[in-house]
Amino acid sequence: MNIPVEPFKIKMVEPIQLLPREERERWLREAGFNLFKIPAEAVFIDLLTDSGTSAMSDRQWAALMQGDEAYAQSRSFFRFQEVVQSITGLPHVIPAHQGRAAENILFSVLVKPGDVVPNNIHFDTTRANIEYLGATALDCVIDEAYDPYREHPFKGNMDIHKLQQAIRTYGRERIPLVMLTITNNSGGGQPVSMENIRQVSQLCREHRIPFFFDAARFAENSFFIQQREPGYQNKSIADIAREMFSYVDGCTMSAKKDALVNIGGFLALRDDELAQKVKDLLILKEGFPTYGGLAGRDLEAMAAGLQEVVQESYLSHRVAQVAYLGQLLQEKGIPVVKPFGGHAIYVDARALVPHIPQEQFPGQAIVVALYREGGIRAVEIGSLMFARQTEAGNWEFPRMELVRLAIPRRVYTVSHLQFVAQTLGTIQQRAADLKGFRIRSAPPFLRHFTVELEELQ
């Protein structure tokens, strides 16, 4: 197996420790078996998310010192704007403090009760922001996405026939926009092909429906296009990204992913009138349009990160590191989603603990076991996150039960990943002993962040 060699050297370290097992048990009980509630210092290896957990480069740290903290029209904004425009080709660049804030502002302007917003698969905050407004978040991903072991190169693709059916069923007047998440986080971090982006764009233009990206991992998606799609092998990541964005009317982005920063996000738009409406609401909810809830130093760090993320040496290592963990798990016979995604490895919880039914949250059982066994924090992407009760009182469950091992960018080494694989191997040997959970208390939206659970006996 090829070992991914980092295209950087380590300049600063942060101590971590593996607490004794009895302390980890105590933290689990006090947190109501919700890993979001466990203090970071009680975590050994944190794979909860790749959002805002990257290690910034020396160039980014230097950029922080150049931040212009003027309330309006700061030079840091114009530098940030120039970088985003060069990558996306979209003229209007509107910062926000993170991706969900950008989603909230966009949807508040465009979406009304009774509307339907198609996507390949909506992730949690996107879905919640849509549903909070009384609209429906509709998933239209290709069927291959729901087969964890299908070796399809672009399992994040939108099913064009499903999208056409949605337009016929609901009508253009009830579909204020179509979104496409690149890469498709809820479906295993799977990429979307350029051909599929082009097809979705053409269909949206035929029906005069605005087309948007959730672009949090646009660079990783561009890399997969370069590696897997005919005709793109000799194109640069920047050129591929620019072509992708040429097909959309705008995007939301959590810069905490592919911009390699710890906070930040933005909206980029093509339409002048929509941009003005968004800016008007931004002033009310986030701040003046040239800072959008961020300090000037944050804008500088985002600008530097966006330039670094399109470098092929960085992306080659990033994707290889994720694949390395996937290969380690696969060698141990642990069921994982194939092909490997760009930011995370996804364990097929239903296959690893088939004795735990969906209503008892099999993914959460594995998440708890990971912390118990090795102090590792991961996240469930399954029934705890997405199951919902209908008006008739019945439960609707997602088609996949996954555990996401999200790898922070430029943070962990090969030995950390080997420890994760070793821990999951131990869990696999005792998988039949794992217990399910029931909900003790939960909020109506995004319950997985604050839910409290009881372990079944």
C-alpha positions in Angstrom: 0.0 0.0 0.0 1.4 3.4 -0.9 1.8 5.7 2.1 0.6 9.3 1.4 3.6 11.6 1.9 2.6 15.1 3.2 3.6 18.0 0.8 4.4 20.1 3.9 6.4 20.0 7.1 5.1 20.5 10.6 6.0 23.8 12.2 3.8 23.8 15.3 2.3 21.0 17.4 -0.7 20.7 19.7 -0.7 18.1 22.5 -3.5 15.5 22.6 -4.1 12.7 25.0 -6.0 9.4 25.2 -8.0 9.6 28.5 -8.4 6.4 30.6 -11.4 4.3 29.6 -13.3 5.0 32.8 -13.1 8.8 32.1 -14.3 8.3 28.5 -17.3 6.3 29.9 -18.0 9.2 32.3 -18.0 11.7 29.5 -20.3 9.6 27.4 -22.9 9.4 30.2 -22.6 13.1 31.0 -23.0 14.0 27.3 -26.1 11.8 26.9 -24.1 9.7 24.4 -24.0 12.7 22.1 -20.4 13.2 20.9 -21.1 16.9 20.0 -21.3 17.5 23.8 -18.0 16.0 24.7 -15.2 18.5 25.4 -12.5 18.7 22.8 -9.8 18.1 25.3 -11.4 14.7 26.2 -11.1 13.6 22.5 -7.9 11.8 21.2 -8.5 11.9 17.5 -11.3 14.2 16.3 -13.0 13.1 13.1 -16.3 14.7 13.9 -16.0 17.1 10.9 -13.6 18.6 8.4 -15.4 21.9 8.8 -13.3 24.6 10.4 -10.8 22.0 11.7 -8.0 22.6 9.1 -4.5 23.6 10.0 -3.7 26.9 8.3 -0.5 27.4 6.4 2.3 29.9 7.2 1.0 32.1 4.4 -2.5 32.1 5.9 -1.1 33.0 9.4 0.9 35.8 7.8 -2.2 37.0 5.9 -4.0 37.3 9.3 -1.6 40.1 10.2 -2.6 42.1 7.1 -6.3 42.2 8.0 -7.9 45.6 7.4 -10.5 46.0 10.1 -12.3 48.9 8.6 -16.1 48.5 9.0 -16.9 49.3 5.4 -14.9 48.9 2.1 -11.8 47.3 3.8 -8.9 46.4 1.5 -9.2 42.8 2.9 -12.6 42.5 1.4 -11.4 43.6 -2.1 -8.6 41.1 -2.0 -11.0 38.3 -0.9 -13.5 39.4 -3.6 -10.8 39.3 -6.3 -9.7 35.7 -5.4 -13.3 34.4 -5.4 -14.1 36.1 -8.7 -11.0 34.6 -10.2 -12.0 31.1 -9.2 -15.7 31.3 -9.8 -16.2 34.0 -12.5 -19.2 35.2 -10.4 -19.3 39.0 -10.1 -21.1 39.4 -6.8 -19.1 38.1 -3.7 -20.9 38.4 -0.4 -19.2 37.2 2.8 -21.0 35.5 5.6 -19.6 34.0 8.9 -20.1 30.5 7.7 -22.0 28.3 5.1 -25.3 27.9 6.9 -25.6 31.7 7.3 -25.1 32.0 3.5 -27.8 29.3 3.0 -30.2 31.1 5.4 -29.9 34.4 3.6 -30.2 33.0 0.1 -33.2 30.8 1.0 -34.9 33.6 3.0 -34.8 35.7 -0.2 -35.9 33.0 -2.6 -37.9 30.3 -0.8 -41.4 30.5 0.5 -43.7 28.0 2.2 -44.9 25.2 -0.1 -41.8 25.5 -2.3 -39.6 22.5 -3.3 -35.8 22.7 -3.6 -34.2 19.7 -5.4 -30.6 18.7 -4.8 -28.5 15.6 -5.2 -28.7 15.0 -1.5 -29.3 17.9 0.9 -26.9 17.9 3.9 -28.2 18.7 7.4 -28.0 22.5 7.5 -29.2 23.0 4.0 -32.2 20.7 4.6 -33.0 22.4 7.9 -32.8 25.9 6.5 -35.2 25.0 3.7 -37.7 23.1 6.0 -37.6 25.9 8.6 -39.1 28.2 5.9 -41.9 25.7 5.3 -40.5 24.3 2.0 -39.5 20.7 1.0 -35.9 19.6 0.5 -36.1 17.0 -2.3 -33.2 14.5 -3.0 -32.7 13.6 -6.6 -29.4 11.8 -6.6 -28.8 8.8 -9.0 -29.8 5.4 -7.6 -26.2 4.2 -7.7 -25.5 6.5 -4.7 -27.6 4.3 -2.5 -25.4 1.2 -3.2 -22.5 1.6 -0.8 -20.3 -0.8 -2.8 -21.0 0.3 -6.3 -17.8 1.5 -8.0 -19.4 4.4 -9.9 -16.9 7.3 -10.5 -19.5 10.0 -9.9 -22.1 8.8 -7.4 -22.9 12.4 -6.5 -24.6 13.0 -9.8 -28.1 14.4 -10.0 -30.6 12.0 -11.7 -31.8 14.1 -14.6 -35.0 12.1 -14.9 -35.8 12.6 -11.3 -35.2 16.4 -11.7 -37.4 16.5 -14.8 -40.1 14.6 -12.9 -39.9 17.1 -10.0 -40.3 20.0 -12.4 -43.4 18.3 -14.0 -44.9 17.4 -10.7 -44.5 20.7 -8.9 -44.2 23.2 -11.7 -41.6 25.9 -12.2 -43.4 28.3 -9.9 -42.9 26.0 -6.9 -39.2 25.4 -7.5 -37.3 28.7 -6.7 -33.9 27.1 -7.3 -32.1 23.8 -7.8 -29.0 23.1 -5.8 -26.1 20.6 -6.3 -23.8 19.7 -3.5 -20.2 19.2 -4.7 -19.0 16.8 -3.4 -22.1 15.1 -2.1 -21.5 14.9 1.6 -24.6 12.9 2.7 -24.0 10.3 0.0 -20.4 9.4 1.0 -18.5 12.4 -0.2 -19.0 11.4 -3.8 -18.2 13.8 -6.7 -20.4 15.2 -9.4 -19.2 15.0 -13.1 -18.8 18.0 -15.3 -21.2 16.4 -17.8 -23.8 16.1 -15.1 -23.3 19.7 -14.0 -23.8 20.7 -17.6 -27.0 18.7 -18.0 -28.5 20.1 -14.8 -27.6 23.6 -15.9 -29.2 23.1 -19.3 -32.4 21.7 -17.8 -32.6 24.6 -15.3 -32.1 27.2 -18.1 -34.8 25.6 -20.2 -37.3 26.1 -17.3 -35.8 29.4 -16.1 -34.9 28.0 -12.7 -31.9 29.4 -10.9 -29.1 26.8 -10.4 -26.8 26.9 -7.4 -23.9 25.0 -6.0 -23.3 24.1 -2.4 -19.6 24.6 -3.1 -18.0 23.8 0.2 -15.7 21.1 -1.4 -15.5 22.5 -4.9 -11.7 21.9 -5.2 -12.0 18.2 -4.2 -14.8 17.8 -6.8 -12.6 19.4 -9.4 -9.8 17.0 -8.5 -12.0 14.0 -9.0 -13.1 15.4 -12.4 -9.5 15.7 -13.4 -8.7 12.2 -12.3 -11.8 10.4 -13.5 -13.6 12.3 -16.3 -12.4 11.9 -19.9 -11.0 15.1 -21.4 -10.0 16.7 -18.2 -6.7 14.9 -17.3 -4.5 17.7 -18.7 -6.5 20.6 -17.3 -5.6 22.5 -14.2 -7.7 22.4 -11.1 -8.3 26.1 -11.4 -9.5 25.7 -15.0 -11.9 22.9 -14.1 -13.3 24.9 -11.2 -13.9 27.9 -13.4 -15.8 25.7 -15.9 -17.9 24.2 -13.2 -18.9 27.6 -11.9 -19.7 28.8 -15.4 -22.8 26.6 -15.4 -24.4 28.1 -12.3 -26.2 31.2 -11.3 -24.5 31.3 -7.9 -23.2 29.3 -5.0 -23.1 29.1 -1.2 -19.9 28.1 0.4 -18.8 27.1 3.8 -15.2 28.3 3.6 -14.4 26.1 6.7 -13.9 23.3 4.2 -12.1 23.9 1.0 -10.9 27.4 1.9 -8.8 25.9 4.7 -9.9 28.3 7.4 -11.5 27.9 10.8 -14.4 30.3 10.2 -16.0 32.0 7.2 -18.3 31.5 4.2 -19.8 33.4 1.3 -22.4 33.7 -1.4 -21.4 34.4 -5.0 -24.0 35.4 -7.4 -24.5 36.3 -11.1 -27.7 38.3 -10.9 -27.6 42.0 -10.0 -31.1 42.2 -8.6 -30.8 39.1 -6.4 -27.4 40.2 -5.1 -28.9 43.5 -4.0 -31.8 41.7 -2.1 -29.2 39.4 -0.5 -27.0 42.3 0.6 -30.0 44.1 2.1 -30.9 41.1 4.2 -27.2 40.5 5.0 -27.0 43.9 6.7 -29.8 42.9 9.0 -28.5 39.4 9.9 -24.8 39.3 9.4 -23.2 42.7 8.9 -22.2 45.2 6.2 -21.7 43.5 2.8 -17.9 44.0 2.8 -17.4 42.1 6.0 -20.5 39.9 6.5 -19.9 39.0 10.1 -16.2 38.4 9.7 -13.1 40.3 10.7 -10.8 41.6 8.0 -8.1 39.0 9.0 -10.6 36.2 8.4 -11.2 37.5 4.8 -7.4 37.6 4.3 -7.0 34.0 5.5 -9.9 32.8 3.3 -8.3 34.5 0.2 -5.0 32.8 0.9 -6.7 29.4 1.6 -8.7 29.6 -1.7 -5.4 30.0 -3.6 -3.8 27.1 -1.8 -6.7 24.7 -2.2 -6.5 24.5 -6.0 -2.9 23.4 -5.9 -2.6 19.9 -7.3 0.1 18.8 -4.8 -2.2 19.7 -1.9 -5.2 17.9 -3.4 -3.3 14.8 -4.4 -2.2 14.3 -0.8 -5.6 15.2 0.6 -7.4 12.6 -1.5 -4.6 10.0 -1.0 -4.7 10.4 2.7 -8.5 9.7 2.8 -8.0 6.7 0.5 -5.3 5.4 2.7 -7.7 5.2 5.7 -10.3 3.6 3.4 -7.8 0.9 2.3 -6.7 0.1 5.9 -10.4 -0.4 6.8 -11.1 -2.4 3.7 -8.2 -4.8 4.4 -9.7 -5.5 7.8 -13.1 -6.3 6.2 -14.8 -3.3 7.6 -17.7 -2.3 5.2 -17.1 1.2 3.8 -18.6 3.2 1.0 -16.9 2.8 -2.3 -15.2 4.6 -4.1 -13.6 6.5 -1.3 -14.7 10.2 -1.0 -12.6 13.3 -0.9 -12.9 14.4 2.7 -14.1 11.4 4.7 -14.5 7.6 4.8 -18.0 6.4 5.5 -18.6 3.1 7.3 -21.7 1.2 6.4 -23.3 1.0 9.8 -26.1 -1.3 8.7 -23.7 -3.9 7.5 -21.4 -3.6 10.5 -24.2 -3.9 13.1 -27.1 -5.6 11.3 -28.7 -6.6 14.6 -29.5 -3.0 15.5 -32.7 -1.7 13.7 -32.8 1.8 12.2 -35.1 3.1 15.0 -32.3 2.3 17.4 -29.7 4.3 15.5 -27.0 1.8 14.4 -24.7 4.5 13.3 -24.7 6.1 16.7 -23.9 2.8 18.3 -20.7 2.7 16.2 -19.9 6.4 17.0 -20.2 5.7 20.7 -18.1 2.6 20.4 -15.3 4.5 18.6 -15.1 6.9 21.5 -15.3 4.2 24.1 -12.6 2.1 22.5 -10.2 4.7 21.3 -11.2 8.2 22.2 -12.1 8.9 18.6 -14.9 11.3 17.8 -16.9 10.7 14.6 -20.5 11.5 13.4 -23.5 9.5 12.4 -25.0 10.2 9.0 -28.2 8.2 9.2 -31.4 7.9 11.2 -30.4 10.1 14.0 -29.6 12.9 11.6 -32.3 12.4 9.0 -35.2 10.2 10.1 -38.4 12.1 10.5 -42.0 11.5 11.7 -44.8 12.1 9.2 -48.1 13.8 10.0 -49.6 10.3 10.3 -47.1 9.5 13.1 -45.0 7.1 11.0 -41.3 7.2 10.8 -39.4 7.7 7.5 -35.8 6.5 7.6 -33.0 7.4 5.3 -31.8 4.8 2.7 -28.3 4.6 4.2 -27.0 4.4 7.7 -23.5 5.7 7.7 -20.7 6.7 10.1 -18.5 9.5 8.7 -14.8 9.7 9.6 -14.1 13.2 8.4 -10.4 13.9 8.1 -9.4 17.5 9.0 -7.1 19.0 6.4 -3.3 19.0 7.2 -3.9 17.9 10.8 -3.3 14.1 11.3 -0.5 11.8 10.2 -0.4 8.3 8.9 0.0 6.9 12.5 -3.2 8.6 13.6 -5.1 6.9 10.7 -3.5 3.6 11.5 -4.8 3.9 15.1 -8.3 4.7 13.8 -8.2 1.6 11.6 -6.9 -0.5 14.5 -9.7 0.8 16.8 -12.4 0.0 14.2 -10.9 -3.5 13.8 -11.3 -4.1 17.5 -14.9 -2.8 17.4 -15.7 -5.1 14.5 -14.6 -8.1 16.5 -17.2 -7.3 19.2 -19.8 -5.7 16.9 -22.5 -8.2 17.9 -22.3 -6.8 21.5 -23.1 -3.2 20.5 -26.4 -1.8 21.8 -28.8 0.6 20.2 -30.2 3.9 21.6 -33.4 5.7 22.1 -34.0 9.5 22.3 -34.5 11.0 25.7 -34.9 14.6 24.5 -34.3 16.4 21.2 -35.1 19.8 19.4 -37.3 19.9 16.3 -34.5 20.9 13.9 -31.0 19.6 13.6 -31.5 17.3 16.6 -28.2 15.4 16.2 -26.3 18.5 17.5 -28.0 18.6 20.9 -30.0 15.3 21.3 -29.7 13.3 24.5 -29.8 9.6 24.3 -30.2 6.5 26.4 -28.3 3.3 25.7 -30.6 0.2 25.4 -29.8 -2.8 27.5 
